[in-house]
Amino acid sequence: MVPSAARGRHVRTPRYQQIADSLRTRILAGEFTAGRLLPSESGLGSRYDASRVTIRRALEQLRDEGLLASRQGLGWYASGDEVRQSLDELETLEHQLTSSGVEAARRVLDFSFGVAPAPARAALGTDRVLAVRRLNLADGEPFARVTVWCPETLGSALSRDDVEARPFYELLADTAGVHLAGASQTIVAGAASADDAELLGVPTGSPVLICERTTRSADGSSVLFSEHVYPGHRMAFTVDLAPGASSDAPAGLRLVE
């Protein structure tokens, strides 16, 4: 028979468990969508009035449940599938996302005609360009900051509304009769600048992938130059490799000088 005093006592839930329960509820309610960063451990400690050790134990429990993940230099974020882009074909990432059931959108941040920066001038062979800086979204969450430069002679008929509604690939075909036939792309690792960090919702200096692409028309002319910055924890590139010379190194790999 259980003593009456014992029957009246309640088992106290450990503090880390209380915090894990609260965070789980917030994640499942959609407050932290896939890829979105949580506040820092110190920030959560202030929010829940708990030590860092207690916060870390709660976060590790949610990681074990598959709800959270973490990366060095980035912090803790809600788990979810990475945005994946195939490099096998010349098509927009928005089209690939839509085909896989993801809602893709873009928000134009800047639209202007002016002098081309040195990389764009070297790629396009012109001094005057249309520059469009935009934020790309997947299911409402930012996953890329993209800047596209187009020769002014080809972009003069385009408006801000045009580039927000449709990709350059379609617009150049409709307005200038230019059909795109190929591209060269370089992908390197980098660190998020303060501006990109704010746009992408990641800490300044956190890992990013930086892609530079030069797109060519059917006659071989360079008609677009673009820079894409992706949070390292949200993006993955895939490519199918055909048989070739025997090598353990991925195709196209070179050392950065």
FISE-672574 format. One record per atom (N, C-alpha, C): residue in one letter; z, x, y. Coordinates in steps of 0.001 Angstrom, whole numbers, padded with zeros to 6 digits, always signed. Atoms other than C-alpha are relative to their C-alpha. Example, Ala and Ser with C-alpha at 12.3 -4.5 7.8 and 13.67 -1.06 7.14 Angstrom:
// FISE-672574
A+000000+000890-001190 A+007800+012300-004500 A+000000+000900+001200 S-000060-000820-001190 S+007140+013670-001060 S+000730-000770+001090 
END
This chain:
// FISE-672574
M+000000+000842-001185 M+000000+000000+000000 M+000000+000888+001250 V+000115-000806-001221 V-001049+001381+003441 V+001092-000402+000968 P-001049+000314-000983 P+001880+001626+005892 P-000604-000709+001209 S+000487+000794-001128 S+001592-000773+008796 S-000396+000879+001180 A+000333-000903-001111 A+001603+002115+011312 A-001382+000586-000181 A+001301-000583+000279 A-001402+003662+009594 A-001103-001018+000174 R+001020+001040-000140 R-003233+000322+009507 R-000340-000240+001470 G+000235+000275-001416 G-002887+000060+013267 G-000735+001109+000728 R+000664-001117-000661 R-004422+003451+013994 R-001511-000084-000195 H+001459-000062+000096 H-008145+003843+014719 H-000423+001460-000095 V+000529-001354+000097 V-010094+006917+013686 V-000827+000288+001248 R+000678-000321-001252 R-011252+008583+016875 R-001329+000694-000282 T+001313-000619+000143 T-014956+009406+017104 T-000026+001314+000766 P+000053-001293-000698 P-015477+013103+017915 P-000852-000097+001263 R+000694+000079-001279 R-016656+013717+021462 R-001481+000329-000139 Y+001407-000357+000146 Y-019890+015426+020380 Y-000786-001150-000594 Q+000666+001143+000616 Q-020683+012366+018261 Q-000238-001114+001026 Q+000167+000997-001061 Q-020131+010051+021215 Q-001192+000356+000890 I+001104-000438-000854 I-022526+012123+023285 I-001325-000123-000734 A+001224+000132+000795 A-025093+012248+020493 A-000421-001461-000083 D+000317+001430+000071 D-024874+008452+020154 D-000603-000484+001318 S+000506+000406-001307 S-025425+008015+023894 S-001419+000512+000214 L+001332-000574-000182 L-028406+010376+023996 L-001012-000646-000937 R+000899+000666+000949 R-029906+008768+020887 R-000447-001350+000545 T+000326+001307-000573 T-029743+005379+022552 T-001001+000152+001145 R+000893-000214-001142 R-031438+006738+025681 R-001397+000422-000455 I+001303-000436+000521 I-034199+008410+023657 I-000752-001172-000620 L+000651+001122+000681 L-034911+005361+021526 L-000378-001110+000977 A+000329+001004-001021 A-034934+003185+024659 A-001187+000435+000857 G+001170-000466-000727 G-037772+005322+026049 G+000297+000744+001279 E-000317-000753-001220 E-035880+007116+028813 E-000565+001411-000074 F+000584-001316+000227 F-037016+010421+027307 F-001147-000169-000994 T+001165+000165+000863 T-040548+010030+025958 T-000389+001348-000600 A+000387-001209+000722 A-042240+012554+023678 A-000409+001112+000946 G+000308-001157-000814 G-042346+015989+025267 G+000785+000106+001283 R-000729-000031-001280 R-040129+015068+028196 R+001286+000802-000147 L-001190-000840+000035 L-037387+017556+029001 L+001253-000790+000316 L-001323+000518-000332 L-033736+016597+028946 L+000598+000858+001112 P-000715-000873-000933 P-031384+017847+031659 P+000515+001236-000735 S-000522-001217+000611 S-030046+021340+031049 S+001340-000274-000683 E-001283+000158+000678 E-027002+021835+028843 E+001140-000090+001014 S-001057+000075-001018 S-024893+022472+031938 S-000065-001341+000731 G+000145+001311-000634 G-026319+019326+033538 G+000558-001118-000865 L-000552+000996+000915 L-025467+017281+030471 L+001518+000130-000079 G-001448-000202+000006 G-022004+018860+030457 G+000664-000688+001176 S-000538+000687-001181 S-021433+017561+033975 S-000108-001510-000156 R+000232+001447+000159 R-022896+014171+033118 R+001024-000621-000951 Y-000897+000547+001010 Y-020656+013717+030075 Y+001404+000589+000063 D-001312-000622-000157 D-017693+015789+031292 D+000434+000643-001313 A-000260-000647+001289 A-017863+017958+028183 A-000373+001472+000083 S+000297-001427+000018 S-017974+021650+027365 S-001407+000236-000534 R+001343-000331+000470 R-021235+023413+026634 R-000056+000034-001524 V-000047-000031+001471 V-020168+023914+023018 V-000137-001413-000556 T+000067+001394+000451 T-019682+020149+022630 T-001400-000557+000211 I+001363+000460-000290 I-023037+019413+024290 I-000977+000592-001002 R+000916-000663+000933 R-024806+021949+022085 R+000102-000628-001393 R-000165+000604+001322 R-023332+020385+018943 R-000665-001377-000060 A+000645+001317-000048 A-024535+016925+020017 A-001518+000151-000050 L+001444-000216-000026 L-028032+018248+020744 L-000518+000473-001353 E+000412-000499+001317 E-028200+020086+017434 E-000018-001118-001030 Q+000010+001128+000920 Q-027303+016892+015611 Q-001282-000826+000177 L+001211+000776-000259 L-030183+015057+017298 L-001249+000778-000413 R+001113-000803+000505 R-032477+017958+016457 R-000116-000156-001509 D+000011+000174+001449 D-031466+017634+012813 D-000536-001372-000395 E+000518+001347+000256 E-032346+013937+013043 E-001486-000129+000347 G+001410+000029-000361 G-035809+014834+014340 G-000301-000621+001344 L+000209+000638-001295 L-035284+013323+017798 L-000199+001002+001132 L+000091-001024-001033 L-035072+016566+019788 L-000562+001297-000580 A+000425-001356+000347 A-036589+020028+019745 A+000329+000890+001193 S-000296-000924-001101 S-036001+023141+021832 S-000856+001239-000137 R+000734-001263-000022 R-037833+026293+022857 R+000657+000936+000998 Q-000581-001011-000869 Q-036601+029515+024373 Q-000686-000023+001358 G+000548-000014-001337 G-037060+029498+028128 G-000434-001357+000511 L+000433+001339-000403 L-037813+025781+028210 L+001158-000974+000013 G-001117+000928+000109 G-034792+023846+027012 G-000239-001027-001092 W+000070+001066+000999 W-034388+020646+025006 W-000936-001096+000489 Y+000929+001071-000352 Y-037037+017938+024913 Y-000132-000975-001168 A+000164+001023+001029 A-037785+014733+023046 A-001157+000379-000915 S+001022-000375+000970 S-039732+015370+019855 S-001172-000973+000056 G+001200+000835+000055 G-043241+014047+019428 G-001192+000867-000333 D+001204-000747+000339 D-046745+015026+018427 D-000531+000726+001229 E+000642-000731-001074 E-048398+017720+020520 E-001338-000645+000336 V+001363+000359-000366 V-051521+016884+022475 V-000911+001066-000588 R+000880-000964+000671 R-054304+018486+020436 R-001421-000127+000531 Q+001382-000014-000446 Q-057729+019522+021664 Q-000819+000861-000944 S+000924-000756+000833 S-060551+020560+019386 S-000930+000800+000884 L+000916-000851-000743 L-062644+023451+020626 L-001373+000068-000650 D+001264-000043+000735 D-065529+022671+018278 D-001165-000617+000772 E+001056+000697-000715 E-067454+020452+020696 E+000298-000026+001493 L-000142+000114-001449 L-068086+020164+024424 L+000195-001469+000343 E-000317+001360-000418 E-066309+016939+025318 E+001335+000021+000737 T-001222+000029-000791 T-063489+015885+027604 T+001210-000231-000893 L-001244+000228+000728 L-059908+015980+026419 L+000385-001471+000063 E-000302+001428-000109 E-059530+012426+027718 E-000685-000791-001104 H+000733+000704+001071 H-062205+011287+025248 H+000662+000243-001341 Q-000665-000297+001269 Q-060451+013077+022383 Q+001312-000756-000112 L-001273+000713+000029 L-057118+011525+023339 L-000223-001487-000265 T+000282+001425+000172 T-058566+008015+023617 T-000426-000297-001429 S+000455+000193+001375 S-060238+008420+020242 S+001152+000027-000999 S-001153-000100+000901 S-056860+009252+018698 S+001076-001034+000320 G-000940+001081-000295 G-055145+006193+020220 G+000969+000289+001128 V-000871-000348-001120 V-053507+007937+023202 V-000616-000521+001293 E+000496+000475-001286 E-053794+006368+026652 E-000112+001179+000967 A+000245-001136-000888 A-055380+009031+028872 A-000294-000495+001408 A+000247+000351-001392 A-055419+008917+032662 A+000018+001268+000837 R-000015-001132-000927 R-055957+011223+035624 R+000385-000484+001388 R-000390+000305-001371 R-054481+011294+039108 R-000450+001149+000895 V+000533-001025-000889 V-056373+013179+041802 V+001045+000356+001049 L-000990-000496-000959 L-054069+015323+043935 L-000661+000510+001270 D+000726-000533-001146 D-056611+017041+046216 D-001497-000136-000252 F+001454+000119+000063 F-060304+016474+046950 F-000539+000569+001306 S+000463-000626-001236 S-062041+018787+049423 S-001217+000880-000252 F+001119-000939+000005 F-065179+020766+050223 F+000411+001212+000819 G-000393-001195-000739 G-064734+024362+051284 G-000515+001264-000657 V+000393-001315+000515 V-065029+028052+050482 V+000577+000188-001399 A-000426-000197+001387 A-064853+028940+046807 A+000959+001173-000111 P-000840-001177+000302 P-061965+031152+045618 P-000804+000982-000841 A+000766-001067+000644 A-063073+034432+044098 A-000415-000321-001442 P+000432+000276+001381 P-063020+033346+040396 P-001102-001059-000078 A+001015+001054+000006 A-065023+030183+041122 A-001323+000523+000554 R+001223-000570-000581 R-067495+032093+043311 R-000710+000886-001013 A+000610-000880+001003 A-068042+034658+040556 A-000633-000799-001131 A+000511+000796+001116 A-068541+031969+037912 A-001205-000844+000395 L+001030+000955-000409 L-070743+029613+039935 L-001103+000623+000847 G+001003-000660-000796 G-072596+032086+042131 G-000267-000679+001326 T+000154+000664-001284 T-072014+030110+045324 T+001292+000092+000796 D-001179-000099-000859 D-069669+030242+048311 D+000606-001355+000335 R-000463+001323-000401 R-069399+026510+049008 R+000141-000884-001227 V-000282+000804+001192 V-067784+024188+046478 V+000743-001281+000358 L-000927+001135+000026 L-066194+020827+045902 L+001147+000399-000912 A-001194-000322+000793 A-062626+021456+044686 A+000801-001265-000226 V-000779+001178+000364 V-060753+018731+042832 V+001184+000455-000837 R-001226-000308+000756 R-057150+019228+041741 R+000598-001319-000469 R-000490+001264+000545 R-055732+016561+039450 R+001098+000253-001022 L-001020-000012+001043 L-052894+015744+037085 L-000485-000912-001116 N+000408+000798+001149 N-053843+014571+033603 N+001235-000533-000723 L-001117+000674+000643 L-051565+012109+031795 L-000383-000452-001393 A+000158+000539+001347 A-051132+011178+028139 A+001134-000980-000244 D-001008+001062+000135 D-049338+007870+027559 D+000991+000031+001165 G-000817+000043-001208 G-048061+008114+031119 G+000760+001261+000323 E-000733-001240-000228 E-046594+011614+030789 E-000965+001129+000364 P+000900-001101-000389 P-048124+014677+032542 P-000125+001034-001110 F+000192-001051+000999 F-049676+017197+030181 F-000938+001101+000488 A+000866-001064-000497 A-052092+019202+032348 A-000202-000124+001503 R+000496-000084-001377 R-052792+020320+035888 R-001366+000639-000091 V+001378-000462+000102 V-056529+020738+036223 V-000603+000136+001399 T+000786-000166-001223 T-058578+022154+039087 T-001440+000290-000400 V+001421-000150+000306 V-062365+021815+038929 V-000738+000358+001282 W+000865-000385-001112 W-064835+023572+041240 W-001447-000268-000391 C+001397+000359+000226 C-068418+022332+041523 C-000801+000448+001220 P+000801-000366-001175 P-071219+023712+043737 P-000155-001186+000951 E+000083+001073-000989 E-071301+021729+046962 E-001324-000751-000095 T+001302+000650+000101 T-074993+021024+046426 T-000028-001065-001078 L-000052+000998+001073 L-074143+019120+043232 L+001079-001046+000243 G-001134+000913-000178 G-070874+017525+044364 G-000022-000794+001281 S-000005+000642-001318 S-071901+016314+047828 S-000060-001522-000071 A+000127+001459+000113 A-072638+012793+046555 A+001230-000650-000620 L-001169+000537+000705 L-069246+012409+044862 L+001125-000331+000973 S-001159+000395-000793 S-066153+010686+046260 S+001273+000226-000801 R-001301-000121+000671 R-062470+010933+045468 R+000147-001077-001077 D-000086+001084+000981 D-062654+007555+043730 D-000860+000294-001226 D+000891-000329+001119 D-065575+008787+041605 D+000701+000922-001000 V-000562-001003+000903 V-063726+011810+040208 V+001320-000451-000604 E-001212+000534+000610 E-060573+009798+039589 E-000346-000971-001125 A+000371+001029+000975 A-062450+007163+037605 A-000784+000546-001185 R+000905-000472+001050 R-064920+009255+035582 R-000007+001519-000058 P+000062-001462+000119 P-065294+012810+034245 P-001246+000560+000681 F+001128-000675-000634 F-067583+015311+035944 F-001242-000026-000888 Y+001135-000029+000914 Y-069770+015395+032828 Y-000904-001204+000228 E+000773+001216-000222 E-070836+011806+033422 E-000540-000060+001427 L+000394+000120-001401 L-070952+012016+037217 L-001193+000886+000332 L+001113-000895-000302 L-073270+015028+037363 L-001299-000493-000621 A+001203+000548+000632 A-075666+013383+034933 A-000556-001162+000811 D+000444+001194-000727 D-075777+010169+036983 D-000472+000305+001419 T+000300-000222-001423 T-075839+011604+040520 T-000962+001142+000251 A+000844-001176-000239 A-077689+014908+040101 A-000981+000270-001136 G+000900-000217+001128 G-079541+014576+036787 G+000296+001259-000774 V-000396-001229+000682 V-077601+017553+035426 V+000710-000359-001304 H-000596+000255+001309 H-076822+017418+031712 H+000618+001289-000527 L-000741-001184+000409 L-074230+019799+030344 L-000305+000351-001448 A+000465-000432+001318 A-075119+021899+027323 A+000921+001003-000675 G-000872-000982+000626 G-072359+024420+026727 G+001044+000511+000979 A-001070-000528-000852 A-069277+026208+028027 A+000610+001217-000654 S-000803-001132+000464 S-067277+029397+027748 S+001415-000222+000490 Q-001389+000287-000355 Q-063504+029088+027695 Q+000905+001152-000414 T-000995-001026+000276 T-060705+031646+027904 T+001379-000638+000086 I-001346+000570+000052 I-057122+030715+026953 I+001003+001143-000059 V-001028-001041-000019 V-054153+032905+027849 V+001365-000651+000175 A-001372+000463-000223 A-050381+032515+027878 A+000429+000394+001404 G-000485-000293-001342 G-048633+032368+031233 G+001348-000646+000249 A-001270+000607-000413 A-045589+031162+033138 A-000282-001009+001110 A+000238+001072-000965 A-045417+027960+035187 A+000410+000426+001409 S-000343-000215-001406 S-045579+028408+038957 S+000917-001124+000454 A-000894+001041-000516 A-043184+026404+041094 A-000749-001316+000185 D+000773+001222-000221 D-045939+023916+042026 D-000359-000673-001316 D+000374+000587+001288 D-047172+023453+038458 D+001223-000512-000749 A-001224+000432+000676 A-043618+023220+037138 A+000433-001373+000491 E-000391+001293-000554 E-042874+020349+039496 E-000929-001105-000488 L+000960+001007+000439 L-046062+018516+038527 L+000166-000340-001475 L-000034+000176+001451 L-045601+019021+034783 L+001392-000337-000527 G-001344+000349+000420 G-041864+018388+034699 G+000648+001030-000899 V-000584-001088+000783 V-040908+021795+033288 V+000653+000987+000957 P-000621-000990-000888 P-038754+024643+034635 P-001012+001025+000503 T+000819-001088-000522 T-040386+027234+036868 T+000124+001216-000917 G+000001-001166+000872 G-041382+030207+034748 G-000056-000319-001479 S+000045+000360+001421 S-041491+028251+031487 S-001399+000254-000564 P+001298-000356+000592 P-044320+028985+029007 P-001065-001076+000218 V+001155+000887-000139 V-047727+027475+029738 V-001214+000672-000629 L+001307-000498+000395 L-051247+027850+028385 L-000944-000213+001175 I+000928+000059-001128 I-053845+028625+031052 I-001414+000183-000536 C+001371-000034+000492 C-057467+027846+030250 C-000967+000056+001181 E+001080-000055-000965 E-060455+028858+032345 E-001313-000291-000723 R+001245+000419+000655 R-063771+027202+031508 R-001149+000029+000992 T+001250+000047-000749 T-067275+027784+032833 T-000979-000843-000790 T+000883+000943+000683 T-069594+024913+031959 T-001425+000163+000517 R+001398-000252-000331 R-073377+025326+031868 R-000861-001247-000221 S+000974+001080+000163 S-076270+022915+032248 S-001026+000396-001058 A+000999-000243+001040 A-079235+022651+029883 A-000886+001201+000319 D+000836-001153-000347 D-081141+025332+031849 D+000791+001300+000087 G-000826-001205+000023 G-078241+027790+031534 G+000763+000284+001273 S-000710-000212-001255 S-076933+027452+035095 S+001469-000389-000124 S-001422+000346-000028 S-073169+027470+035655 S+000208-001077+001054 V-000114+001139-000917 V-072333+024093+037210 V+001434-000448+000230 L-001414+000331-000179 L-068555+023742+036772 L+000844+001202-000373 F-001018-000977+000372 F-065639+026147+036793 F+001339-000705+000116 S-001255+000751-000023 S-062203+024808+035914 S+001148+000832-000540 E-001240-000609+000477 E-058615+025923+035406 E+000912-001116-000472 H-000861+001005+000607 H-056328+023939+033106 H+001330+000666-000345 V-001335-000537+000292 V-052570+024554+032902 V+000761-001041-000815 Y-000681+000906+000921 Y-050722+022993+029952 Y+001410+000508-000307 P-001324-000441+000479 P-046978+023063+029117 P-000125+000505-001435 G+000148-000607+001317 G-046646+025315+026095 G+000487-000867-001140 H-000563+000803+001087 H-044597+022778+024131 H-000774-001293-000234 R+000702+001278+000103 R-047072+019920+024633 R-001435+000121-000466 M+001432-000168+000232 M-050466+021418+023837 M-000271+000919-001176 A+000470-000847+001094 A-052215+022827+020776 A-001519-000078-000041 F+001449-000040+000119 F-055826+023920+020378 F-000370+000233-001458 T+000453-000162+001388 T-057673+023631+017075 T-001479+000354+000002 V+001404-000380+000127 V-060954+025152+015961 V-000308+000221-001476 D+000466-000257+001358 D-062895+025188+012698 D-000827+001275+000009 L+000673-001294+000044 L-064083+028676+011777 L-000978+000046-001167 A+001005-000154+001043 A-067300+029253+009878 A+000135+001381-000636 P-000060-001329+000628 P-067564+032116+007355 P-000775+001016+000825 G+000667-001051-000768 G-068451+035393+009028 G+000451+001346-000491 A-000431-001342+000370 A-067600+039040+009058 A+001466-000019-000418 S-001356-000026+000515 S-064449+039807+007109 S+000947+000575+001044 S-000974-000438-000998 S-061509+040014+009510 S+001227-000860-000106 D-001240+000756-000017 D-057878+038983+009701 D+000283-000573+001381 A-000243+000454-001370 A-058118+038347+013458 A-000772-001282+000282 P+000726+001219-000374 P-059031+034911+014869 P-001270+000325+000772 A+001265-000210-000693 A-062588+034620+016141 A+000212-000051+001513 G-000066+000012-001450 G-062995+035463+019818 G+001227+000669+000586 L-001234-000607-000504 L-059677+037299+020068 L-000293+001339+000670 R+000089-001295-000663 R-059480+040137+022603 R+001303+000265+000732 L-001209-000380-000719 L-056667+042044+024259 L-000222-000184+001495 V+000070+000143-001450 V-055905+041253+027899 V+000298+001358+000616 E-000174-001319-000621 E-056312+044390+029995 E+000782-000115+001299 
END
